[in-house]
């Protein structure tokens, strides 16, 4: 029984990974369960054995995105909080460039006009992600690296904005926009704006 459950979970993840890969290439409305099955290398009926509908597959894709965001924060090195913020930002960039379809999910009709639970789920994923970033910012304030007068929640949204809007330009440009270079430059401006001690930035570079 346990082995069967493990095989089921592996297949479900394979299906979700395949759907995420296709979503990185085109909109969710253009993806069929048959296309997902082909990507996995199984017949369409095999997908139905694990998911009742395409909506449920999207739920599984959102699970993967949430795992990526959580891992982004957890694997950040235990350096000073400002260095940690930069590291998480660049990991977020790497996620997008490597094929995690964050921009497409945000712009997806399935999220905005599909089942309300998808929109609420995406909102919750981002709220949790930003809460983790705010924790790092507060740590930086406690260590005297980030200005105390700045609101951590507001800063966390600004931090996300360093990559979110440029990611849409990257998507529209089909990769012709250098997302990583832009975010590195944007980070330098953000760091200079939030730090308490201007000399500390030079020591981290």
MDAnalysis code that builds the backbone (N, CA, C; Angstrom):
import MDAnalysis as mda
import numpy as np

u = mda.Universe.empty(615, n_residues=205, atom_resindex=np.repeat(np.arange(205), 3), trajectory=True)
u.add_TopologyAttr("name", ["N", "CA", "C"] * 205)
u.add_TopologyAttr("resid", np.arange(1, 206))
u.add_TopologyAttr("resname", ["UNK", "UNK", "UNK", "UNK", "UNK", "UNK", "UNK", "UNK", "UNK", "UNK", "UNK", "UNK", "UNK", "UNK", "UNK", "UNK", "UNK", "UNK", "UNK", "UNK", "UNK", "UNK", "UNK", "UNK", "UNK", "UNK", "UNK", "UNK", "UNK", "UNK", "UNK", "UNK", "UNK", "UNK", "UNK", "UNK", "UNK", "UNK", "UNK", "UNK", "UNK", "UNK", "UNK", "UNK", "UNK", "UNK", "UNK", "UNK", "UNK", "UNK", "UNK", "UNK", "UNK", "UNK", "UNK", "UNK", "UNK", "UNK", "UNK", "UNK", "UNK", "UNK", "UNK", "UNK", "UNK", "UNK", "UNK", "UNK", "UNK", "UNK", "UNK", "UNK", "UNK", "UNK", "UNK", "UNK", "UNK", "UNK", "UNK", "UNK", "UNK", "UNK", "UNK", "UNK", "UNK", "UNK", "UNK", "UNK", "UNK", "UNK", "UNK", "UNK", "UNK", "UNK", "UNK", "UNK", "UNK", "UNK", "UNK", "UNK", "UNK", "UNK", "UNK", "UNK", "UNK", "UNK", "UNK", "UNK", "UNK", "UNK", "UNK", "UNK", "UNK", "UNK", "UNK", "UNK", "UNK", "UNK", "UNK", "UNK", "UNK", "UNK", "UNK", "UNK", "UNK", "UNK", "UNK", "UNK", "UNK", "UNK", "UNK", "UNK", "UNK", "UNK", "UNK", "UNK", "UNK", "UNK", "UNK", "UNK", "UNK", "UNK", "UNK", "UNK", "UNK", "UNK", "UNK", "UNK", "UNK", "UNK", "UNK", "UNK", "UNK", "UNK", "UNK", "UNK", "UNK", "UNK", "UNK", "UNK", "UNK", "UNK", "UNK", "UNK", "UNK", "UNK", "UNK", "UNK", "UNK", "UNK", "UNK", "UNK", "UNK", "UNK", "UNK", "UNK", "UNK", "UNK", "UNK", "UNK", "UNK", "UNK", "UNK", "UNK", "UNK", "UNK", "UNK", "UNK", "UNK", "UNK", "UNK", "UNK", "UNK", "UNK", "UNK", "UNK", "UNK", "UNK", "UNK", "UNK", "UNK", "UNK", "UNK", "UNK", "UNK"])
u.atoms.positions = np.array([
    [0.826, -1.210, 0.000],
    [0.000, 0.000, 0.000],
    [0.858, 1.257, 0.000],
    [1.916, 1.234, 0.851],
    [2.787, 2.405, 0.947],
    [3.531, 2.627, -0.364],
    [3.974, 1.534, -1.007],
    [4.689, 1.653, -2.279],
    [3.771, 2.207, -3.361],
    [2.514, 1.757, -3.345],
    [1.550, 2.247, -4.327],
    [1.310, 3.739, -4.137],
    [1.208, 4.177, -2.877],
    [1.004, 5.594, -2.586],
    [2.195, 6.415, -3.056],
    [3.404, 5.878, -2.858],
    [4.617, 6.570, -3.292],
    [4.634, 6.715, -4.815],
    [4.250, 5.642, -5.518],
    [4.210, 5.698, -6.986],
    [3.190, 6.719, -7.455],
    [2.059, 6.777, -6.754],
    [1.012, 7.747, -7.102],
    [1.525, 9.168, -6.932],
    [2.208, 9.426, -5.822],
    [2.726, 10.770, -5.560],
    [3.787, 11.161, -6.579],
    [4.608, 10.188, -6.983],
    [5.633, 10.458, -8.001],
    [4.987, 10.818, -9.326],
    [3.956, 10.045, -9.708],
    [3.278, 10.328, -10.969],
    [2.567, 11.676, -10.927],
    [1.950, 11.994, -9.808],
    [1.280, 13.285, -9.682],
    [2.267, 14.432, -9.838],
    [3.447, 14.273, -9.246],
    [4.462, 15.325, -9.367],
    [4.970, 15.413, -10.801],
    [5.122, 14.279, -11.465],
    [5.550, 14.293, -12.864],
    [4.549, 15.047, -13.730],
    [3.270, 14.803, -13.473],
    [2.215, 15.489, -14.236],
    [2.255, 16.988, -13.961],
    [2.407, 17.356, -12.684],
    [2.459, 18.771, -12.317],
    [3.690, 19.448, -12.925],
    [4.834, 18.757, -12.918],
    [6.056, 19.304, -13.502],
    [5.892, 19.506, -15.008],
    [5.251, 18.535, -15.655],
    [5.019, 18.646, -17.098],
    [4.101, 19.818, -17.409],
    [3.051, 19.981, -16.602],
    [2.126, 21.097, -16.798],
    [2.844, 22.428, -16.583],
    [3.726, 22.479, -15.586],
    [4.467, 23.709, -15.313],
    [5.410, 24.034, -16.474],
    [6.031, 22.997, -17.040],
    [6.919, 23.197, -18.177],
    [6.160, 23.766, -19.375],
    [4.966, 23.226, -19.629],
    [4.149, 23.721, -20.739],
    [3.652, 25.136, -20.460],
    [3.317, 25.401, -19.198],
    [2.831, 26.733, -18.828],
    [3.917, 27.782, -19.021],
    [5.168, 27.394, -18.880],
    [6.274, 28.321, -19.101],
    [6.382, 28.713, -20.575],
    [5.802, 27.878, -21.457],
    [5.895, 28.118, -22.896],
    [4.667, 28.803, -23.474],
    [3.495, 28.560, -22.855],
    [2.270, 29.162, -23.389],
    [1.225, 29.274, -22.288],
    [0.177, 30.015, -22.570],
    [-0.869, 30.260, -21.583],
    [-1.600, 28.997, -21.177],
    [-2.142, 29.014, -19.972],
    [-2.831, 27.841, -19.436],
    [-4.008, 27.433, -20.296],
    [-4.711, 28.418, -20.863],
    [-5.881, 28.108, -21.680],
    [-5.499, 27.358, -22.961],
    [-4.211, 27.400, -23.325],
    [-3.753, 26.724, -24.549],
    [-3.214, 25.321, -24.259],
    [-3.276, 24.926, -22.996],
    [-2.730, 23.624, -22.611],
    [-3.875, 22.645, -22.361],
    [-3.770, 21.469, -22.948],
    [-4.786, 20.437, -22.747],
    [-4.205, 19.304, -21.891],
    [-5.092, 18.502, -21.313],
    [-4.632, 17.345, -20.560],
    [-3.904, 16.361, -21.471],
    [-4.310, 16.323, -22.733],
    [-3.647, 15.441, -23.697],
    [-2.197, 15.888, -23.904],
    [-1.994, 17.213, -23.967],
    [-0.635, 17.738, -24.146],
    [0.219, 17.443, -22.915],
    [-0.389, 17.561, -21.744],
    [0.327, 17.261, -20.502],
    [0.710, 15.785, -20.462],
    [-0.242, 14.929, -20.846],
    [0.024, 13.487, -20.866],
    [1.165, 13.157, -21.825],
    [1.166, 13.793, -22.988],
    [2.220, 13.565, -23.980],
    [3.574, 13.970, -23.422],
    [3.608, 15.083, -22.696],
    [4.862, 15.569, -22.104],
    [5.403, 14.571, -21.075],
    [4.485, 13.954, -20.326],
    [4.889, 12.962, -19.322],
    [5.276, 11.642, -19.988],
    [4.637, 11.353, -21.138],
    [4.884, 10.082, -21.821],
    [3.863, 9.028, -21.466],
    [2.630, 9.472, -21.148],
    [1.553, 8.544, -20.811],
    [0.324, 8.904, -21.635],
    [-0.685, 8.048, -21.574],
    [-1.940, 8.344, -22.265],
    [-2.761, 9.303, -21.407],
    [-3.694, 9.989, -22.038],
    [-4.499, 10.996, -21.330],
    [-5.269, 10.389, -20.163],
    [-5.750, 9.179, -20.342],
    [-6.512, 8.539, -19.267],
    [-5.676, 8.358, -18.004],
    [-4.350, 8.265, -18.170],
    [-3.469, 8.119, -17.009],
    [-3.464, 9.385, -16.168],
    [-3.616, 10.522, -16.823],
    [-3.698, 11.792, -16.094],
    [-4.983, 11.829, -15.285],
    [-6.080, 11.373, -15.900],
    [-7.375, 11.360, -15.207],
    [-7.393, 10.424, -14.004],
    [-6.488, 9.469, -13.974],
    [-6.428, 8.588, -12.809],
    [-5.892, 9.325, -11.577],
    [-5.204, 10.426, -11.816],
    [-4.597, 11.181, -10.714],
    [-5.260, 12.543, -10.474],
    [-5.846, 13.104, -11.510],
    [-6.500, 14.405, -11.391],
    [-7.854, 14.355, -12.105],
    [-8.872, 14.861, -11.431],
    [-10.214, 14.813, -12.011],
    [-10.403, 15.819, -13.136],
    [-9.612, 16.896, -13.111],
    [-9.792, 17.952, -14.102],
    [-8.504, 18.742, -14.278],
    [-8.516, 19.604, -15.273],
    [-7.381, 20.496, -15.520],
    [-7.217, 21.474, -14.366],
    [-8.316, 21.854, -13.746],
    [-8.265, 22.734, -12.577],
    [-7.440, 22.109, -11.454],
    [-7.612, 20.809, -11.251],
    [-6.855, 20.127, -10.198],
    [-5.366, 20.063, -10.544],
    [-5.047, 19.957, -11.829],
    [-3.647, 19.978, -12.242],
    [-3.039, 21.343, -11.918],
    [-3.807, 22.408, -12.160],
    [-3.325, 23.757, -11.839],
    [-3.070, 23.886, -10.339],
    [-3.933, 23.274, -9.533],
    [-3.696, 23.271, -8.086],
    [-2.328, 22.653, -7.771],
    [-2.009, 21.564, -8.456],
    [-0.732, 20.877, -8.230],
    [0.442, 21.741, -8.691],
    [0.239, 22.480, -9.778],
    [1.286, 23.402, -10.257],
    [1.535, 24.497, -9.218],
    [0.462, 25.010, -8.645],
    [0.601, 26.044, -7.619],
    [1.309, 25.489, -6.383],
    [1.081, 24.207, -6.087],
    [1.810, 23.563, -4.989],
    [3.318, 23.601, -5.258],
    [3.688, 23.324, -6.509],
    [5.104, 23.334, -6.868],
    [5.702, 24.727, -6.759],
    [4.947, 25.723, -7.200],
    [5.427, 27.109, -7.117],
    [5.631, 27.508, -5.659],
    [4.684, 27.116, -4.819],
    [4.807, 27.428, -3.396],
    [6.052, 26.759, -2.804],
    [6.308, 25.528, -3.200],
    [7.502, 24.827, -2.728],
    [8.769, 25.544, -3.174],
    [8.762, 26.045, -4.409],
    [9.923, 26.775, -4.928],
    [10.162, 28.053, -4.124],
    [9.109, 28.786, -3.833],
    [9.239, 30.014, -3.058],
    [9.767, 29.708, -1.656],
    [9.213, 28.667, -1.044],
    [9.625, 28.306, 0.313],
    [11.097, 27.881, 0.322],
    [11.476, 27.093, -0.665],
    [12.865, 26.652, -0.766],
    [13.793, 27.824, -1.010],
    [13.321, 28.788, -1.787],
    [14.089, 30.000, -2.079],
    [14.588, 30.665, -0.808],
    [13.707, 30.754, 0.168],
    [14.036, 31.417, 1.424],
    [14.850, 30.494, 2.317],
    [14.489, 29.226, 2.360],
    [15.129, 28.292, 3.283],
    [16.584, 27.994, 2.938],
    [16.912, 27.988, 1.641],
    [18.276, 27.628, 1.254],
    [19.197, 28.836, 1.186],
    [18.673, 30.019, 1.456],
    [19.512, 31.216, 1.454],
    [20.582, 31.081, 2.530],
    [21.829, 31.436, 2.218],
    [22.901, 31.306, 3.210],
    [22.666, 32.201, 4.418],
    [23.163, 31.752, 5.561],
    [22.948, 32.496, 6.804],
    [23.954, 33.634, 6.936],
    [23.992, 34.485, 5.924],
    [24.839, 35.672, 5.985],
    [24.051, 36.802, 6.627],
    [24.553, 38.015, 6.504],
    [23.790, 39.129, 7.050],
    [22.491, 39.288, 6.259],
    [21.447, 39.856, 6.861],
    [20.124, 39.927, 6.233],
    [20.097, 40.609, 4.866],
    [20.916, 41.650, 4.668],
    [20.903, 42.325, 3.367],
    [21.446, 41.400, 2.283],
    [22.522, 40.687, 2.573],
    [23.054, 39.714, 1.613],
    [22.032, 38.614, 1.356],
    [21.319, 38.228, 2.401],
    [20.285, 37.201, 2.271],
    [19.166, 37.668, 1.346],
    [18.748, 38.929, 1.484],
    [17.705, 39.484, 0.620],
    [18.136, 39.437, -0.844],
    [19.389, 39.783, -1.093],
    [19.892, 39.756, -2.466],
    [19.920, 38.324, -2.994],
    [20.357, 37.394, -2.153],
    [20.447, 36.007, -2.568],
    [19.077, 35.444, -2.934],
    [18.067, 35.735, -2.113],
    [16.715, 35.244, -2.401],
    [16.184, 35.877, -3.683],
    [16.470, 37.161, -3.879],
    [16.034, 37.844, -5.100],
    [16.617, 37.169, -6.336],
    [17.917, 36.897, -6.315],
    [18.551, 36.312, -7.492],
    [18.114, 34.858, -7.695],
    [17.783, 34.164, -6.604],
    [17.221, 32.825, -6.747],
    [15.841, 32.906, -7.405],
    [15.099, 33.936, -7.077],
    [13.776, 34.145, -7.690],
    [13.946, 34.370, -9.192],
    [14.938, 35.159, -9.556],
    [15.237, 35.391, -10.973],
    [15.585, 34.073, -11.653],
    [16.440, 33.286, -11.004],
    [16.845, 31.994, -11.584],
    [15.651, 31.059, -11.780],
    [14.683, 31.100, -10.844],
    [13.474, 30.284, -10.984],
    [12.749, 30.624, -12.283],
    [12.589, 31.921, -12.519],
    [11.849, 32.369, -13.703],
    [12.588, 31.992, -14.979],
    [13.887, 32.285, -15.007],
    [14.688, 32.016, -16.199],
    [14.781, 30.516, -16.481],
    [14.782, 29.709, -15.412],
    [14.920, 28.258, -15.591],
    [13.608, 27.571, -15.955],
    [12.496, 28.317, -15.928],
    [11.253, 27.724, -16.401],
    [10.104, 27.654, -15.424],
    [10.260, 28.177, -14.207],
    [9.108, 28.241, -13.305],
    [8.259, 29.424, -13.757],
    [7.045, 29.168, -14.261],
    [6.266, 30.193, -14.973],
    [5.568, 31.216, -14.082],
    [6.329, 31.885, -13.222],
    [5.729, 32.852, -12.308],
    [4.980, 33.958, -13.056],
    [5.577, 34.605, -14.082],
    [4.837, 35.666, -14.791],
    [3.554, 35.161, -15.443],
    [3.609, 33.979, -16.059],
    [2.420, 33.446, -16.741],
    [1.318, 33.105, -15.742],
    [1.693, 32.625, -14.563],
    [0.678, 32.307, -13.558],
    [-0.045, 33.571, -13.121],
    [0.703, 34.639, -12.916],
    [0.098, 35.899, -12.486],
    [-0.844, 36.441, -13.549],
    [-0.462, 36.283, -14.830],
    [-1.267, 36.812, -15.928],
    [-2.314, 35.821, -16.428],
    [-2.312, 34.623, -15.888],
    [-3.178, 33.563, -16.394],
    [-4.662, 33.859, -16.195],
    [-5.443, 33.583, -17.228],
    [-6.896, 33.718, -17.118],
    [-7.452, 32.717, -16.115],
    [-6.770, 31.579, -15.984],
    [-7.239, 30.568, -15.039],
    [-7.189, 31.088, -13.610],
    [-6.258, 32.005, -13.345],
    [-6.143, 32.582, -12.005],
    [-7.173, 33.692, -11.803],
    [-7.330, 34.552, -12.793],
    [-8.185, 35.723, -12.620],
    [-9.658, 35.479, -12.946],
    [-9.919, 34.632, -13.918],
    [-11.311, 34.426, -14.320],
    [-11.766, 32.981, -14.154],
    [-10.879, 32.117, -13.697],
    [-11.241, 30.729, -13.476],
    [-11.831, 30.527, -12.095],
    [-11.576, 29.383, -11.513],
    [-12.116, 29.078, -10.188],
    [-11.524, 30.043, -9.157],
    [-12.366, 30.667, -8.314],
    [-11.869, 31.643, -7.320],
    [-10.774, 31.105, -6.407],
    [-10.756, 29.787, -6.205],
    [-9.750, 29.246, -5.289],
    [-8.338, 29.438, -5.832],
    [-8.200, 29.488, -7.175],
    [-6.873, 29.691, -7.747],
    [-6.366, 31.097, -7.416],
    [-7.234, 32.073, -7.579],
    [-6.843, 33.455, -7.278],
    [-6.487, 33.604, -5.804],
    [-7.303, 33.012, -4.936],
    [-7.041, 33.083, -3.495],
    [-5.757, 32.341, -3.143],
    [-5.522, 31.230, -3.825],
    [-4.324, 30.440, -3.550],
    [-3.066, 31.211, -3.929],
    [-3.073, 31.818, -5.109],
    [-1.913, 32.599, -5.540],
    [-1.673, 33.769, -4.588],
    [-2.755, 34.416, -4.176],
    [-2.634, 35.517, -3.223],
    [-1.990, 35.031, -1.924],
    [-2.424, 33.872, -1.441],
    [-1.898, 33.327, -0.187],
    [-0.426, 32.955, -0.332],
    [-0.062, 32.385, -1.463],
    [1.330, 32.008, -1.709],
    [2.223, 33.236, -1.625],
    [1.785, 34.313, -2.272],
    [2.592, 35.534, -2.259],
    [2.597, 36.195, -0.888],
    [1.492, 36.145, -0.186],
    [1.456, 36.715, 1.158],
    [2.439, 36.006, 2.079],
    [2.484, 34.686, 1.996],
    [3.418, 33.913, 2.816],
    [4.871, 34.208, 2.430],
    [5.103, 34.317, 1.141],
    [6.446, 34.612, 0.632],
    [6.911, 35.986, 1.133],
    [6.050, 36.974, 1.007],
    [6.392, 38.326, 1.439],
    [6.568, 38.400, 2.953],
    [5.810, 37.589, 3.680],
    [5.963, 37.550, 5.140],
    [7.358, 37.059, 5.511],
    [7.871, 36.080, 4.765],
    [9.224, 35.578, 5.014],
    [10.266, 36.656, 4.710],
    [10.033, 37.400, 3.641],
    [10.955, 38.480, 3.287],
    [10.932, 39.565, 4.365],
    [9.739, 39.858, 4.885],
    [9.613, 40.862, 5.946],
    [10.376, 40.440, 7.199],
    [10.399, 39.129, 7.479],
    [11.161, 38.617, 8.631],
    [12.650, 38.914, 8.447],
    [13.152, 38.703, 7.240],
    [14.562, 38.982, 6.953],
    [14.842, 40.477, 7.110],
    [13.918, 41.299, 6.638],
    [14.081, 42.755, 6.743],
    [14.117, 43.191, 8.203],
    [13.234, 42.637, 9.018],
    [13.231, 42.981, 10.446],
    [14.557, 42.584, 11.106],
    [15.086, 41.437, 10.693],
    [16.376, 41.012, 11.237],
    [17.456, 42.024, 10.872],
    [17.386, 42.544, 9.656],
    [18.343, 43.557, 9.229],
    [18.201, 44.840, 10.028],
    [16.980, 45.188, 10.392],
    [16.751, 46.370, 11.217],
    [17.285, 46.156, 12.629],
    [17.091, 44.964, 13.155],
    [17.583, 44.655, 14.504],
    [19.106, 44.687, 14.565],
    [19.739, 44.331, 13.446],
    [21.204, 44.349, 13.401],
    [21.757, 45.714, 13.011],
    [20.863, 46.674, 12.774],
    [21.296, 48.023, 12.433],
    [21.754, 48.191, 10.998],
    [21.402, 47.219, 10.134],
    [21.814, 47.279, 8.737],
    [20.779, 47.972, 7.854],
    [19.522, 47.878, 8.257],
    [18.416, 48.471, 7.494],
    [17.748, 49.537, 8.350],
    [17.377, 50.628, 7.723],
    [16.803, 51.759, 8.446],
    [15.547, 51.339, 9.229],
    [15.503, 51.700, 10.494],
    [14.385, 51.329, 11.364],
    [13.083, 52.009, 10.958],
    [13.166, 53.180, 10.335],
    [11.956, 53.929, 9.996],
    [11.171, 53.298, 8.842],
    [11.787, 52.363, 8.136],
    [11.146, 51.750, 6.973],
    [10.261, 50.586, 7.397],
    [9.055, 50.534, 6.837],
    [8.102, 49.482, 7.172],
    [8.477, 48.174, 6.466],
    [8.690, 47.091, 7.228],
    [9.120, 45.817, 6.624],
    [8.151, 45.264, 5.586],
    [6.850, 45.390, 5.850],
    [5.858, 44.867, 4.896],
    [5.905, 45.646, 3.579],
    [6.037, 46.969, 3.685],
    [6.131, 47.792, 2.478],
    [7.412, 47.472, 1.714],
    [8.512, 47.339, 2.456],
    [9.790, 47.015, 1.816],
    [9.750, 45.657, 1.123],
    [9.039, 44.698, 1.719],
    [8.972, 43.368, 1.116],
    [8.269, 43.423, -0.245],
    [7.230, 44.252, -0.347],
    [6.525, 44.403, -1.627],
    [7.414, 45.109, -2.646],
    [8.161, 46.117, -2.183],
    [9.099, 46.804, -3.072],
    [10.184, 45.841, -3.546],
    [10.642, 44.983, -2.633],
    [11.644, 43.973, -2.986],
    [11.119, 43.068, -4.103],
    [9.875, 42.600, -3.962],
    [9.288, 41.740, -4.986],
    [9.156, 42.490, -6.309],
    [8.868, 43.779, -6.220],
    [8.730, 44.591, -7.427],
    [10.010, 44.706, -8.234],
    [11.160, 44.443, -7.593],
    [12.427, 44.483, -8.317],
    [12.457, 43.443, -9.440],
    [11.709, 42.360, -9.259],
    [11.728, 41.284, -10.248],
    [10.375, 41.090, -10.946],
    [9.284, 41.416, -10.278],
    [7.963, 41.063, -10.809],
    [7.635, 41.766, -12.131],
    [7.708, 43.087, -12.144],
    [7.407, 43.825, -13.379],
    [8.428, 43.548, -14.481],
    [9.732, 43.564, -14.163],
    [10.710, 43.210, -15.198],
    [10.504, 41.806, -15.761],
    [9.989, 40.886, -14.928],
    [9.739, 39.523, -15.408],
    [8.676, 39.509, -16.508],
    [7.723, 40.424, -16.404],
    [6.698, 40.519, -17.454],
    [7.332, 41.021, -18.747],
    [8.250, 42.003, -18.642],
    [8.962, 42.487, -19.832],
    [9.804, 41.367, -20.438],
    [10.417, 40.573, -19.558],
    [11.207, 39.426, -20.021],
    [10.317, 38.439, -20.770],
    [9.114, 38.203, -20.243],
    [8.181, 37.277, -20.874],
    [7.719, 37.813, -22.221],
    [7.372, 39.091, -22.265],
    [6.910, 39.694, -23.516],
    [8.012, 39.711, -24.569],
    [9.250, 39.874, -24.108],
    [10.375, 39.908, -25.033],
    [10.905, 38.536, -25.387],
    [10.231, 37.493, -24.888],
    [10.604, 36.100, -25.159],
    [12.078, 35.855, -24.856],
    [12.518, 36.403, -23.716],
    [13.887, 36.169, -23.278],
    [14.898, 37.174, -23.771],
    [14.498, 38.124, -24.633],
    [15.439, 39.111, -25.163],
    [15.783, 40.189, -24.140],
    [14.945, 40.331, -23.122],
    [15.208, 41.274, -22.038],
    [16.084, 40.568, -20.998],
    [17.214, 41.185, -20.639],
    [18.142, 40.562, -19.695],
    [17.631, 40.774, -18.276],
    [16.841, 39.821, -17.803],
    [16.205, 39.939, -16.491],
    [17.232, 39.940, -15.364],
    [18.206, 39.088, -15.459],
    [19.196, 38.981, -14.380],
    [20.007, 40.259, -14.250],
    [20.459, 40.792, -15.368],
    [21.245, 42.028, -15.335],
    [20.425, 43.175, -14.769],
    [19.168, 43.269, -15.208],
    [18.306, 44.338, -14.694],
    [18.154, 44.224, -13.186],
    [17.895, 43.012, -12.691],
    [17.652, 42.831, -11.259],
    [18.905, 43.092, -10.429],
    [20.058, 42.791, -10.990],
    [21.303, 43.100, -10.281],
    [21.462, 44.612, -10.129],
    [21.139, 45.354, -11.189],
    [21.237, 46.812, -11.125],
    [20.159, 47.389, -10.206],
    [18.964, 46.849, -10.304],
    [17.864, 47.328, -9.450],
    [18.169, 47.057, -7.979],
    [18.793, 45.889, -7.722],
    [19.159, 45.571, -6.342],
    [20.120, 46.600, -5.759],
    [21.105, 47.028, -6.548],
    [22.072, 48.017, -6.060],
    [21.360, 49.292, -5.609],
    [20.359, 49.727, -6.375],
    [19.599, 50.922, -6.005],
    [18.773, 50.678, -4.743],
    [18.150, 49.508, -4.671],
    [17.326, 49.158, -3.517],
    [18.178, 49.088, -2.246],
    [19.326, 48.441, -2.353],
    [20.213, 48.306, -1.198],
    [20.669, 49.672, -0.694],
    [21.042, 50.540, -1.634],
    [21.501, 51.874, -1.239],
    [20.393, 52.657, -0.539],
    [19.150, 52.398, -0.936],
    [18.022, 53.147, -0.376],
    [17.625, 52.672, 1.013],
    [17.854, 51.401, 1.342],
    [17.358, 50.865, 2.612],
    [18.415, 50.774, 3.701],
    [19.682, 50.786, 3.329],
    [20.729, 50.532, 4.309],
    [20.889, 51.684, 5.300],
    [21.314, 51.330, 6.494],
    [21.555, 52.329, 7.526],
    [22.937, 52.941, 7.392],
    [23.888, 52.122, 6.997],
    [25.273, 52.567, 6.901],
    [25.759, 52.409, 5.469],
    [25.914, 53.518, 4.722],
    [26.350, 53.423, 3.323],
    [27.653, 52.664, 3.146],
    [28.533, 52.710, 4.153],
    [29.833, 52.039, 4.013],
    [29.689, 50.529, 4.073],
    [28.584, 50.044, 4.663],
    [28.415, 48.592, 4.816],
    [28.195, 47.892, 3.476],
    [27.583, 48.602, 2.509],
    [27.339, 47.994, 1.197],
    [28.647, 47.675, 0.493],
    [29.604, 48.618, 0.583],
    [30.887, 48.411, -0.075],
    [31.610, 47.213, 0.507],
    [31.477, 46.993, 1.802],
    [32.163, 45.878, 2.461],
    [31.579, 44.530, 2.066],
    [30.302, 44.511, 1.574],
    [29.668, 43.253, 1.189],
    [29.957, 42.878, -0.243],
    [30.424, 43.830, -1.030],
    [30.639, 43.572, -2.468],
    [31.994, 42.903, -2.694],
])
